[in-house]
Amino acid sequence: MTDGDLVELVRQAILSGLLVIAPVLLAGFVVALLTGLVQAATGIHEPLVGLAPRLVAMAAMLVLVMPWMVEQFVEMFRTAASP
């Protein structure tokens, strides 16, 4: 394996990792935005009110996309292991 192959493998691994975690982070961002708007509109500024729904949404999204995530990682490892 040459240096160029290793650099390409690391680049693909980083991009795959970002692609795989993006749905979970996006769900957390959307829920945080909505709870922030609700908190600003109601005047309730309790940290737990913003944290709990975000954690629940991220956990639910993680459960939903876990099969796809595993499939993506397996494909990445197969590509890395092939000669």
MOPAC internal coordinates of N, CA, C and O (Angstrom, degrees):
PM7 1SCF
backbone

  N    0.0000 0     0.00 0     0.00 0    0    0    0
  C    1.4465 1     0.00 0     0.00 0    1    0    0
  C    1.5271 1   107.94 1     0.00 0    2    1    0
  O    1.2310 1   121.07 1   -53.38 1    3    2    1
  N    1.2907 1   115.56 1   126.62 1    3    2    1
  C    1.4566 1   120.34 1  -179.80 1    5    3    2
  C    1.5256 1   110.27 1   -86.05 1    6    5    3
  O    1.2310 1   121.46 1    -8.40 1    7    6    5
  N    1.3131 1   114.82 1   171.60 1    7    6    5
  C    1.4640 1   119.52 1   178.38 1    9    7    6
  C    1.5245 1   111.09 1   -62.94 1   10    9    7
  O    1.2310 1   120.52 1   141.57 1   11   10    9
  N    1.3121 1   116.62 1   -38.43 1   11   10    9
  C    1.4629 1   120.67 1   179.34 1   13   11   10
  C    1.5161 1   112.12 1   -63.79 1   14   13   11
  O    1.2310 1   120.41 1   141.43 1   15   14   13
  N    1.3386 1   116.81 1   -38.57 1   15   14   13
  C    1.4618 1   120.71 1   177.40 1   17   15   14
  C    1.5217 1   111.16 1   -65.46 1   18   17   15
  O    1.2310 1   120.82 1   139.44 1   19   18   17
  N    1.3221 1   116.04 1   -40.56 1   19   18   17
  C    1.4602 1   120.49 1   179.35 1   21   19   18
  C    1.5263 1   111.31 1   -65.57 1   22   21   19
  O    1.2310 1   120.36 1   136.99 1   23   22   21
  N    1.3080 1   116.91 1   -43.01 1   23   22   21
  C    1.4693 1   121.03 1   178.44 1   25   23   22
  C    1.5230 1   109.79 1   -61.77 1   26   25   23
  O    1.2310 1   120.26 1   136.73 1   27   26   25
  N    1.3224 1   117.10 1   -43.27 1   27   26   25
  C    1.4695 1   120.80 1   178.94 1   29   27   26
  C    1.5234 1   111.10 1   -64.65 1   30   29   27
  O    1.2310 1   119.99 1   141.11 1   31   30   29
  N    1.3261 1   117.63 1   -38.89 1   31   30   29
  C    1.4566 1   121.61 1   178.50 1   33   31   30
  C    1.5278 1   111.17 1   -64.45 1   34   33   31
  O    1.2310 1   120.29 1   136.53 1   35   34   33
  N    1.3172 1   117.05 1   -43.47 1   35   34   33
  C    1.4682 1   120.69 1   178.57 1   37   35   34
  C    1.5216 1   110.55 1   -66.10 1   38   37   35
  O    1.2310 1   120.61 1   140.33 1   39   38   37
  N    1.3327 1   116.44 1   -39.67 1   39   38   37
  C    1.4721 1   120.11 1   178.43 1   41   39   38
  C    1.5201 1   110.52 1   -62.22 1   42   41   39
  O    1.2310 1   120.37 1   135.45 1   43   42   41
  N    1.3267 1   116.89 1   -44.55 1   43   42   41
  C    1.4595 1   120.88 1   178.86 1   45   43   42
  C    1.5333 1   111.04 1   -64.23 1   46   45   43
  O    1.2310 1   120.38 1   142.10 1   47   46   45
  N    1.3272 1   116.87 1   -37.90 1   47   46   45
  C    1.4640 1   120.46 1   179.13 1   49   47   46
  C    1.5228 1   111.24 1   -64.90 1   50   49   47
  O    1.2310 1   120.22 1   137.39 1   51   50   49
  N    1.3203 1   117.18 1   -42.61 1   51   50   49
  C    1.4662 1   120.58 1   179.21 1   53   51   50
  C    1.5172 1   110.53 1   -65.83 1   54   53   51
  O    1.2310 1   120.13 1   134.99 1   55   54   53
  N    1.3184 1   117.37 1   -45.01 1   55   54   53
  C    1.4634 1   120.33 1   178.95 1   57   55   54
  C    1.5248 1   111.74 1   -64.01 1   58   57   55
  O    1.2310 1   120.11 1   139.94 1   59   58   57
  N    1.3237 1   117.39 1   -40.06 1   59   58   57
  C    1.4667 1   120.66 1   177.87 1   61   59   58
  C    1.5254 1   110.82 1   -64.48 1   62   61   59
  O    1.2310 1   120.48 1   138.68 1   63   62   61
  N    1.3160 1   116.68 1   -41.32 1   63   62   61
  C    1.4634 1   120.32 1   177.97 1   65   63   62
  C    1.5118 1   112.48 1   -62.75 1   66   65   63
  O    1.2310 1   120.47 1   138.29 1   67   66   65
  N    1.3198 1   116.71 1   -41.71 1   67   66   65
  C    1.4635 1   120.35 1   177.78 1   69   67   66
  C    1.5255 1   111.36 1   -66.72 1   70   69   67
  O    1.2310 1   120.48 1   139.76 1   71   70   69
  N    1.3239 1   116.68 1   -40.24 1   71   70   69
  C    1.4583 1   120.61 1   179.02 1   73   71   70
  C    1.5244 1   111.20 1   -65.49 1   74   73   71
  O    1.2310 1   120.49 1   141.54 1   75   74   73
  N    1.3159 1   116.68 1   -38.46 1   75   74   73
  C    1.4652 1   120.68 1  -176.75 1   77   75   74
  C    1.5336 1   111.35 1   -71.81 1   78   77   75
  O    1.2310 1   119.53 1   142.17 1   79   78   77
  N    1.3060 1   118.50 1   -37.83 1   79   78   77
  C    1.4583 1   120.70 1  -176.46 1   81   79   78
  C    1.5312 1   112.48 1   -86.28 1   82   81   79
  O    1.2310 1   120.01 1   168.52 1   83   82   81
  N    1.3233 1   117.58 1   -11.48 1   83   82   81
  C    1.4665 1   121.39 1  -176.91 1   85   83   82
  C    1.5311 1   114.13 1   -57.23 1   86   85   83
  O    1.2310 1   118.09 1   135.12 1   87   86   85
  N    1.3385 1   121.25 1   -44.88 1   87   86   85
  C    1.4742 1   118.77 1  -179.66 1   89   87   86
  C    1.5267 1   113.38 1   -60.82 1   90   89   87
  O    1.2310 1   120.27 1   141.99 1   91   90   89
  N    1.3202 1   117.10 1   -38.01 1   91   90   89
  C    1.4635 1   120.51 1  -179.55 1   93   91   90
  C    1.5258 1   110.10 1   -68.18 1   94   93   91
  O    1.2310 1   120.47 1   135.90 1   95   94   93
  N    1.3220 1   116.70 1   -44.10 1   95   94   93
  C    1.4615 1   119.94 1   178.77 1   97   95   94
  C    1.5243 1   112.03 1   -66.43 1   98   97   95
  O    1.2310 1   120.65 1   142.79 1   99   98   97
  N    1.3224 1   116.37 1   -37.21 1   99   98   97
  C    1.4614 1   120.35 1   178.64 1  101   99   98
  C    1.5239 1   110.90 1   -65.26 1  102  101   99
  O    1.2310 1   120.13 1   138.80 1  103  102  101
  N    1.3203 1   117.37 1   -41.20 1  103  102  101
  C    1.4706 1   120.72 1   176.99 1  105  103  102
  C    1.5287 1   110.48 1   -61.78 1  106  105  103
  O    1.2310 1   120.46 1   136.30 1  107  106  105
  N    1.3212 1   116.72 1   -43.70 1  107  106  105
  C    1.4677 1   120.35 1   177.71 1  109  107  106
  C    1.5108 1   111.93 1   -62.83 1  110  109  107
  O    1.2310 1   120.33 1   140.46 1  111  110  109
  N    1.3224 1   116.98 1   -39.54 1  111  110  109
  C    1.4671 1   120.75 1   179.64 1  113  111  110
  C    1.5199 1   111.20 1   -65.69 1  114  113  111
  O    1.2310 1   120.23 1   135.01 1  115  114  113
  N    1.3246 1   117.17 1   -44.99 1  115  114  113
  C    1.4699 1   120.72 1  -178.50 1  117  115  114
  C    1.5251 1   110.83 1   -63.88 1  118  117  115
  O    1.2310 1   120.48 1   134.99 1  119  118  117
  N    1.3263 1   116.70 1   -45.01 1  119  118  117
  C    1.4648 1   119.91 1   179.52 1  121  119  118
  C    1.5238 1   110.66 1   -66.40 1  122  121  119
  O    1.2310 1   119.81 1   141.85 1  123  122  121
  N    1.3151 1   117.96 1   -38.15 1  123  122  121
  C    1.4673 1   120.50 1   177.77 1  125  123  122
  C    1.5181 1   110.66 1   -64.80 1  126  125  123
  O    1.2310 1   120.25 1   140.76 1  127  126  125
  N    1.3103 1   117.13 1   -39.24 1  127  126  125
  C    1.4624 1   120.80 1   177.75 1  129  127  126
  C    1.5281 1   110.77 1   -63.57 1  130  129  127
  O    1.2310 1   120.66 1   134.12 1  131  130  129
  N    1.3277 1   116.34 1   -45.88 1  131  130  129
  C    1.4686 1   119.46 1  -179.63 1  133  131  130
  C    1.5245 1   112.13 1   -65.95 1  134  133  131
  O    1.2310 1   119.98 1   135.96 1  135  134  133
  N    1.3270 1   117.65 1   -44.04 1  135  134  133
  C    1.4625 1   119.21 1   179.43 1  137  135  134
  C    1.5264 1   110.70 1   -67.69 1  138  137  135
  O    1.2310 1   120.14 1   147.40 1  139  138  137
  N    1.3223 1   117.33 1   -32.60 1  139  138  137
  C    1.4648 1   119.79 1   176.11 1  141  139  138
  C    1.5187 1   111.60 1   -65.01 1  142  141  139
  O    1.2310 1   120.77 1   139.88 1  143  142  141
  N    1.3258 1   116.13 1   -40.12 1  143  142  141
  C    1.4615 1   119.46 1   177.02 1  145  143  142
  C    1.5221 1   111.64 1   -65.82 1  146  145  143
  O    1.2310 1   120.80 1   138.42 1  147  146  145
  N    1.3335 1   116.08 1   -41.58 1  147  146  145
  C    1.4640 1   119.82 1   178.25 1  149  147  146
  C    1.5250 1   110.35 1   -64.89 1  150  149  147
  O    1.2310 1   120.10 1   137.83 1  151  150  149
  N    1.3181 1   117.42 1   -42.17 1  151  150  149
  C    1.4590 1   120.51 1   179.11 1  153  151  150
  C    1.5270 1   111.18 1   -64.60 1  154  153  151
  O    1.2310 1   120.31 1   140.82 1  155  154  153
  N    1.3118 1   117.02 1   -39.18 1  155  154  153
  C    1.4622 1   119.67 1   179.03 1  157  155  154
  C    1.5234 1   110.82 1   -68.26 1  158  157  155
  O    1.2310 1   120.11 1   143.10 1  159  158  157
  N    1.3226 1   117.40 1   -36.90 1  159  158  157
  C    1.4631 1   121.09 1  -178.72 1  161  159  158
  C    1.5199 1   111.94 1   -72.53 1  162  161  159
  O    1.2310 1   120.22 1   145.30 1  163  162  161
  N    1.3400 1   117.18 1   -34.70 1  163  162  161
  C    1.4570 1   119.87 1  -176.32 1  165  163  162
  C    1.5188 1   113.38 1   -95.23 1  166  165  163
  O    1.2310 1   120.11 1   163.09 1  167  166  165
  N    1.3035 1   117.40 1   -16.91 1  167  166  165
  C    1.4565 1   120.04 1  -179.17 1  169  167  166
  C    1.5204 1   113.07 1    83.79 1  170  169  167
  O    1.2310 1   119.86 1  -171.95 1  171  170  169
  N    1.3188 1   117.87 1     8.05 1  171  170  169
  C    1.4638 1   121.82 1   177.46 1  173  171  170
  C    1.5226 1   107.33 1   -88.34 1  174  173  171
  O    1.2310 1   120.23 1   -62.26 1  175  174  173
  N    1.3088 1   117.17 1   117.74 1  175  174  173
  C    1.4588 1   120.84 1  -177.75 1  177  175  174
  C    1.5222 1   111.34 1  -121.04 1  178  177  175
  O    1.2310 1   121.42 1  -133.37 1  179  178  177
  N    1.3111 1   114.89 1    46.63 1  179  178  177
  C    1.4606 1   121.22 1   177.71 1  181  179  178
  C    1.5324 1   108.46 1   -86.51 1  182  181  179
  O    1.2310 1   119.46 1   -52.68 1  183  182  181
  N    1.3269 1   118.63 1   127.32 1  183  182  181
  C    1.4724 1   120.62 1  -177.76 1  185  183  182
  C    1.5218 1   113.67 1   -60.63 1  186  185  183
  O    1.2310 1   119.92 1   145.39 1  187  186  185
  N    1.3239 1   117.76 1   -34.61 1  187  186  185
  C    1.4568 1   121.23 1  -178.38 1  189  187  186
  C    1.5258 1   111.74 1   -66.43 1  190  189  187
  O    1.2310 1   120.43 1   148.36 1  191  190  189
  N    1.3266 1   116.79 1   -31.64 1  191  190  189
  C    1.4662 1   120.72 1   179.07 1  193  191  190
  C    1.5275 1   110.15 1   -65.28 1  194  193  191
  O    1.2310 1   119.77 1   147.93 1  195  194  193
  N    1.2994 1   118.05 1   -32.07 1  195  194  193
  C    1.4565 1   120.73 1   177.46 1  197  195  194
  C    1.5155 1   113.23 1   -84.71 1  198  197  195
  O    1.2310 1   120.22 1   149.80 1  199  198  197
  N    1.3165 1   117.19 1   -30.20 1  199  198  197
  C    1.4555 1   121.25 1  -174.81 1  201  199  198
  C    1.5247 1   113.19 1   -80.89 1  202  201  199
  O    1.2310 1   119.89 1   135.47 1  203  202  201
  N    1.3144 1   117.82 1   -44.53 1  203  202  201
  C    1.4644 1   121.42 1  -174.16 1  205  203  202
  C    1.5290 1   113.00 1   -60.34 1  206  205  203
  O    1.2310 1   118.95 1   129.53 1  207  206  205
  N    1.3381 1   119.60 1   -50.47 1  207  206  205
  C    1.4758 1   117.94 1   179.34 1  209  207  206
  C    1.5255 1   112.83 1   -63.52 1  210  209  207
  O    1.2310 1   120.34 1   145.92 1  211  210  209
  N    1.3140 1   116.96 1   -34.08 1  211  210  209
  C    1.4678 1   120.37 1   179.15 1  213  211  210
  C    1.5266 1   110.73 1   -65.87 1  214  213  211
  O    1.2310 1   120.23 1   136.93 1  215  214  213
  N    1.3189 1   117.17 1   -43.07 1  215  214  213
  C    1.4637 1   120.25 1   177.89 1  217  215  214
  C    1.5207 1   112.01 1   -64.92 1  218  217  215
  O    1.2310 1   120.47 1   138.99 1  219  218  217
  N    1.3318 1   116.70 1   -41.01 1  219  218  217
  C    1.4632 1   120.67 1   179.09 1  221  219  218
  C    1.5253 1   110.22 1   -64.32 1  222  221  219
  O    1.2310 1   120.13 1   135.83 1  223  222  221
  N    1.3243 1   117.36 1   -44.17 1  223  222  221
  C    1.4680 1   120.89 1  -179.68 1  225  223  222
  C    1.5193 1   111.28 1   -64.67 1  226  225  223
  O    1.2310 1   120.26 1   138.26 1  227  226  225
  N    1.3185 1   117.11 1   -41.74 1  227  226  225
  C    1.4565 1   120.06 1   179.89 1  229  227  226
  C    1.5313 1   111.37 1   -67.95 1  230  229  227
  O    1.2310 1   120.08 1   141.34 1  231  230  229
  N    1.3212 1   117.45 1   -38.66 1  231  230  229
  C    1.4628 1   120.36 1   177.61 1  233  231  230
  C    1.5260 1   110.98 1   -66.53 1  234  233  231
  O    1.2310 1   120.37 1   138.92 1  235  234  233
  N    1.3318 1   116.89 1   -41.08 1  235  234  233
  C    1.4647 1   120.47 1   178.24 1  237  235  234
  C    1.5294 1   110.71 1   -64.24 1  238  237  235
  O    1.2310 1   120.32 1   137.25 1  239  238  237
  N    1.3142 1   116.99 1   -42.75 1  239  238  237
  C    1.4578 1   120.00 1   178.94 1  241  239  238
  C    1.5231 1   110.52 1   -65.58 1  242  241  239
  O    1.2310 1   120.27 1   142.17 1  243  242  241
  N    1.3082 1   117.10 1   -37.83 1  243  242  241
  C    1.4630 1   120.86 1   177.75 1  245  243  242
  C    1.5287 1   111.08 1   -61.68 1  246  245  243
  O    1.2310 1   120.62 1   138.02 1  247  246  245
  N    1.3241 1   116.41 1   -41.98 1  247  246  245
  C    1.4638 1   120.28 1   178.08 1  249  247  246
  C    1.5305 1   110.45 1   -65.84 1  250  249  247
  O    1.2310 1   120.35 1   140.41 1  251  250  249
  N    1.3214 1   116.93 1   -39.59 1  251  250  249
  C    1.4668 1   120.36 1  -178.38 1  253  251  250
  C    1.5274 1   112.82 1   -68.12 1  254  253  251
  O    1.2310 1   119.84 1   139.68 1  255  254  253
  N    1.3146 1   117.92 1   -40.32 1  255  254  253
  C    1.4592 1   120.14 1  -174.50 1  257  255  254
  C    1.5292 1   113.64 1   -99.46 1  258  257  255
  O    1.2310 1   119.92 1  -175.10 1  259  258  257
  N    1.3162 1   117.75 1     4.90 1  259  258  257
  C    1.4599 1   120.08 1  -178.73 1  261  259  258
  C    1.5334 1   113.47 1   -58.29 1  262  261  259
  O    1.2310 1   118.68 1   136.36 1  263  262  261
  N    1.3442 1   120.12 1   -43.64 1  263  262  261
  C    1.4770 1   117.79 1   178.12 1  265  263  262
  C    1.5311 1   112.58 1   -60.40 1  266  265  263
  O    1.2310 1   120.49 1   139.20 1  267  266  265
  N    1.3037 1   116.66 1   -40.80 1  267  266  265
  C    1.4651 1   120.46 1   177.99 1  269  267  266
  C    1.5189 1   111.12 1   -65.05 1  270  269  267
  O    1.2310 1   120.32 1   139.60 1  271  270  269
  N    1.3382 1   117.00 1   -40.40 1  271  270  269
  C    1.4581 1   121.24 1   179.42 1  273  271  270
  C    1.5289 1   110.95 1   -61.83 1  274  273  271
  O    1.2310 1   120.75 1   134.28 1  275  274  273
  N    1.3187 1   116.17 1   -45.72 1  275  274  273
  C    1.4623 1   120.40 1   179.82 1  277  275  274
  C    1.5220 1   109.95 1   -62.95 1  278  277  275
  O    1.2310 1   120.45 1   138.26 1  279  278  277
  N    1.3245 1   116.75 1   -41.74 1  279  278  277
  C    1.4623 1   120.80 1   178.71 1  281  279  278
  C    1.5290 1   111.46 1   -60.83 1  282  281  279
  O    1.2310 1   120.28 1   138.60 1  283  282  281
  N    1.3103 1   117.06 1   -41.40 1  283  282  281
  C    1.4599 1   121.01 1   179.25 1  285  283  282
  C    1.5258 1   111.35 1   -65.09 1  286  285  283
  O    1.2310 1   120.38 1   137.35 1  287  286  285
  N    1.3274 1   116.88 1   -42.65 1  287  286  285
  C    1.4616 1   120.00 1   179.42 1  289  287  286
  C    1.5193 1   111.92 1   -67.73 1  290  289  287
  O    1.2310 1   120.28 1   141.37 1  291  290  289
  N    1.3377 1   117.07 1   -38.63 1  291  290  289
  C    1.4648 1   120.25 1   177.61 1  293  291  290
  C    1.5201 1   109.87 1   -63.06 1  294  293  291
  O    1.2310 1   120.46 1   137.22 1  295  294  293
  N    1.3139 1   116.73 1   -42.78 1  295  294  293
  C    1.4642 1   120.32 1   178.35 1  297  295  294
  C    1.5382 1   111.08 1   -62.91 1  298  297  295
  O    1.2310 1   120.51 1   140.66 1  299  298  297
  N    1.3226 1   116.63 1   -39.34 1  299  298  297
  C    1.4582 1   119.79 1   178.23 1  301  299  298
  C    1.5415 1   110.79 1   -64.34 1  302  301  299
  O    1.2310 1   120.55 1   137.16 1  303  302  301
  N    1.3416 1   116.55 1   -42.84 1  303  302  301
  C    1.4652 1   119.37 1   179.59 1  305  303  302
  C    1.5221 1   111.75 1   -68.02 1  306  305  303
  O    1.2310 1   120.37 1   143.75 1  307  306  305
  N    1.3279 1   116.90 1   -36.25 1  307  306  305
  C    1.4665 1   119.34 1   175.82 1  309  307  306
  C    1.5156 1   111.15 1   -63.09 1  310  309  307
  O    1.2310 1   120.52 1   137.63 1  311  310  309
  N    1.3122 1   116.61 1   -42.37 1  311  310  309
  C    1.4619 1   120.82 1   178.30 1  313  311  310
  C    1.5234 1   110.51 1   -63.72 1  314  313  311
  O    1.2310 1   120.39 1   139.43 1  315  314  313
  N    1.3267 1   116.85 1   -40.57 1  315  314  313
  C    1.4650 1   120.45 1  -179.32 1  317  315  314
  C    1.5216 1   111.62 1   -69.68 1  318  317  315
  O    1.2310 1   119.84 1   146.88 1  319  318  317
  N    1.3330 1   117.92 1   -33.12 1  319  318  317
  C    1.4488 1   120.81 1  -176.22 1  321  319  318
  C    1.5224 1   113.23 1   -84.53 1  322  321  319
  O    1.2310 1   120.32 1   162.21 1  323  322  321
  N    1.3151 1   117.00 1   -17.79 1  323  322  321
  C    1.4698 1   118.73 1  -179.32 1  325  323  322
  C    1.5364 1   110.04 1   -72.73 1  326  325  323
  O    1.2310 1   120.72 1   -35.94 1  327  326  325
  N    1.3191 1   116.22 1   144.06 1  327  326  325
  C    1.4783 1   119.45 1  -176.70 1  329  327  326
  C    1.5029 1   113.50 1   -72.26 1  330  329  327
  O    1.2310 1   120.10 1   180.00 1  331  330  329

